[in-house]
Structure formats: structure tokens, C-alpha cells
Amino acid sequence: MQAIAGPIGLILDVVFFIMIIHIIMSWLINFQVLNLRQQFVAQIWYGLNRLLEPIYTPIRRILPDTHPLDLAPLVAFIALISLRDFILPELLCAGRPLGYCG
């Protein structure tokens, strides 16, 4: 199972940090610390949106419309943490963390 758990854990860790960066950038943009008119910031922001939008879109269809507040990143983040830390270790590693299967 370590051959499966290792790459899955790595992918989930990468997605976790990409989501953290996206969430922090959204706060900084909304509080006008970062400006989307700067080319570098805009490229990072649009790249992160293109990566994460396929995850957020199905969640937005299920959640009720809370227009000024987007809850899809929060739901996706909680789902990712529960999948990474609780569900997959129980299924693949008999309860041990994904990095310690074996």
C-alpha cells in the first residue's frame, strides 16, 4: 500500500499548499494589499484560479448562494484535510499517517 499512499499523500499535500496560497492571496487582494493590475500578481492569481476552479465549481453548485461570501474554498479545504488526515490513512495505512505506511 505504500506504493499507492506515498504519491496520493504527496499530491494531497501539494493541493493543500496551493489552496493555502490561494486563500491568503484572496484575502490580500480583497484588503487591497495586492493589486491585480500588477502583472506578476495577476498571473499567479489567474493561474491559481485555473488550477482550483475545477474543484470549486461542483461545490458551488451544491452550496446555497451566499453572494458576497464564497464558501466553496472553505468546504474544499475542510474536505481535503479530512481526506488527507483521516479517511485515506484509515483506508490505506490502517490508521497510520500517509507518510508512514509500510
KEKOL-49346 format. One record per residue: residue in one letter; residue number from 0; x, z, y of N, C-alpha, C, O, CB in turn. Coordinates in Angstrom, 3 decimals, padded with zeros to 6 digits, m for minus. Glycine has a CB too. Example, Ala and Ser with C-alpha at 12.3 -4.5 7.8 and 13.67 -1.06 7.14 Angstrom:
<atoms>
 rest  nr     n_xx     n_zz     n_yy    ca_xx    ca_zz    ca_yy     c_xx     c_zz     c_yy     o_xx     o_zz     o_yy    cb_xx    cb_zz    cb_yy
    A   0  013.190  007.800 m005.690  012.300  007.800 m004.500  013.200  007.800 m003.300  014.236  008.465 m003.319  011.308  009.046 m004.473
    S   1  012.850  007.080 m002.250  013.670  007.140 m001.060  012.900  007.870  000.030  013.409  008.039  001.138  014.084  005.725 m000.598
</atoms>
This chain:
<atoms>
 rest  nr     n_xx     n_zz     n_yy    ca_xx    ca_zz    ca_yy     c_xx     c_zz     c_yy     o_xx     o_zz     o_yy    cb_xx    cb_zz    cb_yy
    M   0  000.798  000.000 m001.210  000.000  000.000  000.000  000.837  000.000  001.268  000.332 m000.327  002.342 m000.906  001.179  000.002
    Q   1  002.113  000.364  001.156  002.956  000.395  002.344  003.157 m001.010  002.899  003.332 m001.181  004.106  004.308  001.040  002.024
    A   2  003.135 m002.012  002.032  003.290 m003.381  002.496  002.116 m003.812  003.366  002.269 m004.682  004.223  003.437 m004.322  001.314
    I   3  000.970 m003.227  003.159 m000.206 m003.533  003.983 m000.282 m002.601  005.179 m000.580 m003.034  006.292 m001.493 m003.428  003.151
    A   4 m000.014 m001.320  004.952 m000.198 m000.309  006.003  000.805 m000.470  007.138  000.451 m000.234  008.293 m000.077  001.088  005.414
    G   5  002.026 m000.857  006.854  003.049 m000.997  007.890  002.700 m002.036  008.944  002.680 m001.713  010.132  004.361 m001.353  007.261
    P   6  002.422 m003.282  008.544  002.056 m004.292  009.548  000.742 m003.994  010.265  000.616 m004.260  011.460  001.962 m005.643  008.895
    I   7 m000.239 m003.444  009.545 m001.501 m003.101  010.200 m001.277 m002.013  011.240 m001.816 m002.086  012.344 m002.546 m002.644  009.165
    G   8 m000.484 m001.002  010.890 m000.171  000.056  011.846  000.571 m000.472  013.058  000.308 m000.043  014.181  000.646  001.136  011.179
    L   9  001.493 m001.395  012.845  002.245 m001.986  013.958  001.325 m002.785  014.875  001.421 m002.669  016.096  003.372 m002.888  013.428
    I  10  000.442 m003.587  014.307 m000.497 m004.377  015.107 m001.419 m003.463  015.909 m001.676 m003.716  017.086 m001.326 m005.311  014.204
    L  11 m001.913 m002.411  015.280 m002.807 m001.485  015.988 m002.067 m000.734  017.097 m002.647 m000.456  018.147 m003.426 m000.483  015.001
    D  12 m000.793 m000.404  016.872 m000.007  000.247  017.926  000.210 m000.680  019.118  000.126 m000.248  020.267  001.342  000.705  017.374
    V  13  000.489 m001.952  018.845  000.687 m002.922  019.928 m000.606 m003.099  020.719 m000.583 m003.117  021.950  001.164 m004.286  019.364
    V  14 m001.729 m003.228  020.025 m003.022 m003.367  020.703 m003.326 m002.107  021.518 m003.870 m002.196  022.618 m004.156 m003.633  019.673
    F  15 m002.978 m000.940  020.982 m003.183  000.319  021.693 m002.450  000.312  023.036 m003.039  000.653  024.062 m002.707  001.502  020.833
    F  16 m001.186 m000.070  023.039 m000.416 m000.062  024.282 m000.857 m001.170  025.241 m000.801 m000.986  026.457  001.066 m000.208  023.974
    I  17 m001.290 m002.308  024.717 m001.827 m003.364  025.581 m003.106 m002.871  026.260 m003.326 m003.138  027.442 m002.107 m004.662  024.762
    M  18 m003.946 m002.153  025.517 m005.172 m001.624  026.113 m004.867 m000.552  027.160 m005.538 m000.484  028.190 m006.083 m001.048  025.025
    I  19 m003.863  000.282  026.904 m003.461  001.301  027.891 m003.016  000.614  029.182 m003.424  001.016  030.272 m002.310  002.206  027.328
    I  20 m002.187 m000.412  029.065 m001.704 m001.137  030.244 m002.882 m001.769  030.987 m002.937 m001.719  032.215 m000.671 m002.225  029.836
    H  21 m003.811 m002.355  030.260 m004.973 m002.994  030.878 m005.837 m001.978  031.617 m006.288 m002.246  032.730 m005.807 m003.716  029.819
    I  22 m006.072 m000.822  031.015 m006.896  000.209  031.636 m006.229  000.742  032.899 m006.888  000.907  033.926 m007.160  001.355  030.650
    I  23 m004.928  001.013  032.830 m004.214  001.520  034.007 m004.180  000.471  035.114 m004.358  000.797  036.288 m002.781  001.938  033.630
    M  24 m003.949 m000.793  034.740 m003.951 m001.851  035.758 m005.317 m001.991  036.409 m005.399 m002.236  037.613 m003.533 m003.187  035.143
    S  25 m006.394 m001.841  035.639 m007.728 m001.961  036.242 m007.964 m000.844  037.259 m008.570 m001.083  038.304 m008.821 m001.925  035.151
    W  26 m007.499  000.361  036.970 m007.618  001.449  037.935 m006.806  001.150  039.182 m007.289  001.341  040.298 m007.166  002.773  037.316
    L  27 m005.572  000.681  039.002 m004.712  000.404  040.150 m005.256 m000.739  041.001 m005.112 m000.723  042.224 m003.302  000.073  039.681
    I  28 m005.874 m001.718  040.373 m006.476 m002.820  041.130 m007.718 m002.327  041.874 m007.924 m002.680  043.036 m006.842 m003.999  040.186
    N  29 m008.535 m001.525  041.223 m009.745 m001.032  041.883 m009.441 m000.078  043.028 m010.189 m000.032  044.005 m010.635 m000.343  040.879
    F  30 m008.369  000.676  042.928 m007.975  001.572  044.019 m007.050  000.891  045.016 m006.491  001.544  045.896 m007.298  002.809  043.460
    Q  31 m006.888 m000.420  044.880 m006.118 m001.268  045.788 m004.651 m000.863  045.896 m004.032 m001.000  046.952 m006.741 m001.239  047.152
    V  32 m004.111 m000.371  044.804 m002.669 m000.132  044.733 m001.972 m001.432  044.361 m000.902 m001.748  044.883 m002.332  000.992  043.705
    L  33 m002.589 m002.184  043.452 m002.097 m003.502  043.081 m003.010 m004.552  043.701 m004.213 m004.341  043.855 m002.028 m003.664  041.534
    N  34 m002.417 m005.680  044.052 m003.157 m006.750  044.710 m003.107 m007.993  043.827 m002.026 m008.447  043.451 m002.577 m007.048  046.128
    L  35 m004.273 m008.543  043.496 m004.322 m009.731  042.651 m003.839 m010.985  043.369 m003.669 m012.023  042.728 m005.728 m009.946  042.153
    R  36 m003.614 m010.923  044.667 m003.062 m012.085  045.373 m001.566 m012.247  045.110 m000.998 m013.302  045.393 m003.313 m011.958  046.877
    Q  37 m000.929 m011.214  044.575  000.466 m011.345  044.171  000.500 m012.085  042.838 m000.208 m011.723  041.898  001.167 m009.943  044.063
    Q  38  001.311 m013.104  042.767  001.290 m013.993  041.612  001.653 m013.259  040.324  001.019 m013.478  039.292  002.243 m015.153  041.831
    F  39  002.653 m012.401  040.370  003.095 m011.696  039.163  001.996 m010.768  038.640  001.727 m010.739  037.439  004.378 m010.891  039.451
    V  40  001.373 m010.024  039.524  000.290 m009.114  039.137 m000.890 m009.911  038.588 m001.488 m009.522  037.585 m000.157 m008.246  040.342
    A  41 m001.227 m011.016  039.235 m002.346 m011.837  038.779 m002.076 m012.430  037.395 m002.977 m012.479  036.558 m002.622 m012.957  039.783
    Q  42 m000.856 m012.874  037.152 m000.532 m013.450  035.849 m000.646 m012.408  034.737 m001.190 m012.687  033.669  000.878 m014.045  035.868
    I  43 m000.131 m011.212  034.995 m000.238 m010.150  033.992 m001.701 m009.792  033.765 m002.138 m009.641  032.624  000.560 m008.899  034.429
    W  44 m002.460 m009.655  034.859 m003.868 m009.259  034.755 m004.686 m010.296  033.986 m005.456 m009.937  033.095 m004.465 m009.054  036.151
    Y  45 m004.528 m011.573  034.320 m005.295 m012.608  033.635 m004.836 m012.783  032.186 m005.645 m013.106  031.317 m005.176 m013.933  034.383
    G  46 m003.555 m012.574  031.922 m003.068 m012.618  030.543 m003.649 m011.497  029.695 m004.068 m011.721  028.559 m001.555 m012.542  030.521
    L  47 m003.672 m010.287  030.253 m004.274 m009.164  029.532 m005.764 m009.379  029.315 m006.289 m009.052  028.251 m004.043 m007.859  030.290
    N  48 m006.448 m009.926  030.314 m007.874 m010.213  030.150 m008.113 m011.235  029.048 m009.054 m011.097  028.267 m008.468 m010.717  031.462
    R  49 m007.269 m012.258  028.981 m007.433 m013.274  027.933 m007.158 m012.705  026.546 m007.759 m013.139  025.563 m006.505 m014.460  028.196
    L  50 m006.245 m011.727  026.465 m005.968 m011.097  025.178 m007.091 m010.161  024.738 m007.438 m010.122  023.557 m004.664 m010.331  025.250
    L  51 m007.654 m009.415  025.669 m008.594 m008.359  025.311 m010.059 m008.758  025.415 m010.919 m008.056  024.883 m008.354 m007.180  026.171
    E  52 m010.365 m009.845  026.074 m011.763 m010.253  026.230 m012.455 m010.527  024.890 m013.636 m010.206  024.765 m011.840 m011.491  027.103
    P  53 m011.782 m011.107  023.875 m012.461 m011.267  022.578 m012.830 m009.936  021.918 m013.733 m009.897  021.082 m011.580 m012.059  021.636
    I  54 m012.156 m008.861  022.276 m012.513 m007.544  021.751 m013.668 m006.949  022.543 m014.564 m006.329  021.970 m011.302 m006.600  021.787
    Y  55 m013.649 m007.136  023.863 m014.644 m006.508  024.733 m015.998 m007.222  024.698 m017.029 m006.561  024.827 m014.129 m006.473  026.155
    T  56 m016.029 m008.520  024.530 m017.277 m009.283  024.629 m018.334 m008.849  023.616 m019.482 m008.649  024.013 m016.988 m010.750  024.446
    P  57 m018.011 m008.689  022.321 m019.058 m008.234  021.387 m019.556 m006.826  021.706 m020.726 m006.513  021.486 m018.533 m008.270  019.956
    I  58 m018.670 m005.982  022.224 m019.078 m004.624  022.575 m020.017 m004.659  023.772 m020.982 m003.896  023.821 m017.848 m003.741  022.878
    R  59 m019.749 m005.536  024.742 m020.619 m005.663  025.918 m022.014 m006.151  025.539 m022.993 m005.793  026.194 m019.997 m006.620  026.935
    R  60 m022.116 m006.965  024.488 m023.427 m007.437  024.043 m024.265 m006.299  023.478 m025.489 m006.305  023.611 m023.268 m008.534  022.996
    I  61 m023.623 m005.330  022.853 m024.333 m004.219  022.216 m024.690 m003.137  023.234 m025.790 m002.586  023.191 m023.483 m003.619  021.088
    L  62 m023.772 m002.830  024.147 m023.989 m001.750  025.108 m025.024 m002.143  026.161 m025.161 m003.320  026.492 m022.670 m001.369  025.786
    P  63 m025.749 m001.157  026.683 m026.655 m001.457  027.800 m025.854 m001.806  029.051 m024.691 m001.427  029.191 m027.594 m000.254  028.082
    D  64 m026.498 m002.533  029.950 m025.812 m002.977  031.163 m025.699 m001.825  032.166 m026.691 m001.390  032.750 m026.557 m004.171  031.799
    T  65 m024.476 m001.348  032.349 m024.183 m000.346  033.380 m023.291 m001.055  034.389 m022.077 m000.852  034.415 m023.483  000.969  032.779
    H  66 m023.910 m001.890  035.221 m023.217 m002.911  036.006 m021.938 m002.458  036.710 m020.906 m003.085  036.472 m024.142 m003.433  037.016
    P  67 m021.915 m001.445  037.539 m020.635 m001.177  038.208 m019.602 m000.556  037.281 m018.409 m000.580  037.585 m020.854 m000.268  039.392
    L  68 m020.037 m000.001  036.159 m019.125  000.672  035.239 m019.100 m000.081  033.921 m020.132 m000.228  033.265 m019.542  002.149  035.019
    D  69 m017.930 m000.556  033.533 m017.776 m001.280  032.281 m017.311 m000.299  031.208 m016.193  000.213  031.267 m016.773 m002.464  032.435
    L  70 m018.171 m000.043  030.233 m017.853  000.911  029.180 m017.214  000.269  027.955 m016.816  000.980  027.032 m019.093  001.635  028.770
    A  71 m017.107 m001.051  027.923 m016.553 m001.742  026.762 m015.095 m001.346  026.489 m014.753 m001.125  025.327 m016.648 m003.247  026.966
    P  72 m014.218 m001.245  027.500 m012.851 m000.807  027.192 m012.795  000.605  026.611 m011.975  000.878  025.735 m011.998 m000.869  028.441
    L  73 m013.648  001.497  027.085 m013.667  002.859  026.562 m014.111  002.877  025.105 m013.502  003.553  024.276 m014.589  003.742  027.405
    V  74 m015.163  002.143  024.793 m015.654  002.087  023.411 m014.606  001.444  022.504 m014.369  001.929  021.398 m016.989  001.301  023.335
    A  75 m013.980  000.366  022.955 m012.949 m000.298  022.153 m011.745  000.619  021.946 m011.160  000.644  020.863 m012.505 m001.609  022.825
    F  76 m011.377  001.371  022.981 m010.242  002.280  022.899 m010.523  003.407  021.904 m009.656  003.751  021.100 m009.919  002.858  024.285
    I  77 m011.715  003.979  021.951 m012.077  005.041  021.010 m012.149  004.493  019.587 m011.717  005.157  018.644 m013.426  005.680  021.407
    A  78 m012.688  003.297  019.427 m012.760  002.682  018.102 m011.365  002.401  017.555 m011.112  002.616  016.370 m013.575  001.385  018.157
    L  79 m010.461  001.924  018.400 m009.094  001.647  017.971 m008.382  002.923  017.551 m007.699  002.940  016.528 m008.315  000.956  019.085
    I  80 m008.532  003.992  018.327 m007.889  005.257  017.985 m008.437  005.807  016.673 m007.673  006.275  015.829 m008.087  006.279  019.110
    S  81 m009.745  005.753  016.497 m010.316  006.272  015.250 m009.902  005.409  014.057 m009.644  005.934  012.974 m011.853  006.336  015.348
    L  82 m009.838  004.107  014.244 m009.390  003.219  013.172 m007.935  003.478  012.823 m007.584  003.566  011.646 m009.580  001.756  013.573
    R  83 m007.085  003.601  013.839 m005.646  003.775  013.632 m005.296  005.145  013.076 m004.430  005.255  012.208 m004.909  003.557  014.929
    D  84 m005.956  006.191  013.563 m005.537  007.549  013.223 m006.355  008.199  012.113 m005.881  009.146  011.486 m005.606  008.403  014.436
    F  85 m007.568  007.721  011.854 m008.407  008.413  010.879 m008.867  007.524  009.728 m008.731  007.907  008.566 m009.604  008.985  011.567
    I  86 m009.405  006.349  010.027 m010.041  005.543  008.989 m009.012  004.850  008.091 m009.046  005.024  006.873 m010.955  004.504  009.626
    L  87 m008.103  004.071  008.672 m007.123  003.352  007.854 m006.165  004.267  007.095 m005.868  003.983  005.935 m006.329  002.424  008.723
    P  88 m005.664  005.356  007.696 m004.809  006.236  006.882 m005.542  006.806  005.669 m004.945  006.971  004.605 m004.280  007.380  007.737
    E  89 m006.806  007.101  005.821 m007.567  007.628  004.689 m007.748  006.565  003.607 m007.676  006.868  002.416 m008.936  008.142  005.158
    L  90 m007.982  005.325  004.021 m008.195  004.254  003.049 m006.902  003.790  002.387 m006.872  003.566  001.177 m008.865  003.082  003.718
    L  91 m005.828  003.642  003.174 m004.604  003.036  002.662 m003.549  004.034  002.204 m002.749  003.716  001.325 m004.021  002.165  003.702
    C  92 m003.530  005.226  002.777 m002.400  006.131  002.554 m002.817  007.500  002.038 m002.015  008.432  002.087 m001.628  006.300  003.828
    A  93 m004.004  007.652  001.560 m004.501  008.929  001.039 m004.388  010.038  002.075 m004.021  011.165  001.743 m003.736  009.321 m000.222
    G  94 m004.701  009.727  003.324 m004.735  010.727  004.371 m003.456  010.907  005.166 m003.480  011.572  006.201 m005.092  011.994  003.786
    R  95 m002.331  010.337  004.723 m001.087  010.438  005.489 m001.107  009.415  006.612 m001.802  008.405  006.497  000.154  010.225  004.577
    P  96 m000.359  009.642  007.711 m000.306  008.650  008.797  000.199  007.309  008.286  000.929  007.246  007.297  000.595  009.148  009.941
    L  97 m000.202  006.222  008.980  000.143  004.868  008.511  001.628  004.642  008.378  002.050  003.890  007.499 m000.420  003.842  009.442
    G  98  002.438  005.259  009.214  003.891  005.066  009.140  004.534  005.754  007.965  005.701  005.496  007.669  004.530  005.551  010.389
    Y  99  003.795  006.642  007.269  004.382  007.444  006.187  003.764  007.161  004.836  003.783  008.020  003.954  004.240  008.905  006.495
    C 100  003.219  005.978  004.660  002.712  005.596  003.351  003.899  005.338  002.430  004.958  004.896  002.875  001.790  004.340  003.446
    G 101  003.723  005.604  001.214  004.822  005.274  000.304  004.871  006.104 m000.917  005.752  005.917 m001.756  006.094  005.393  000.988
</atoms>
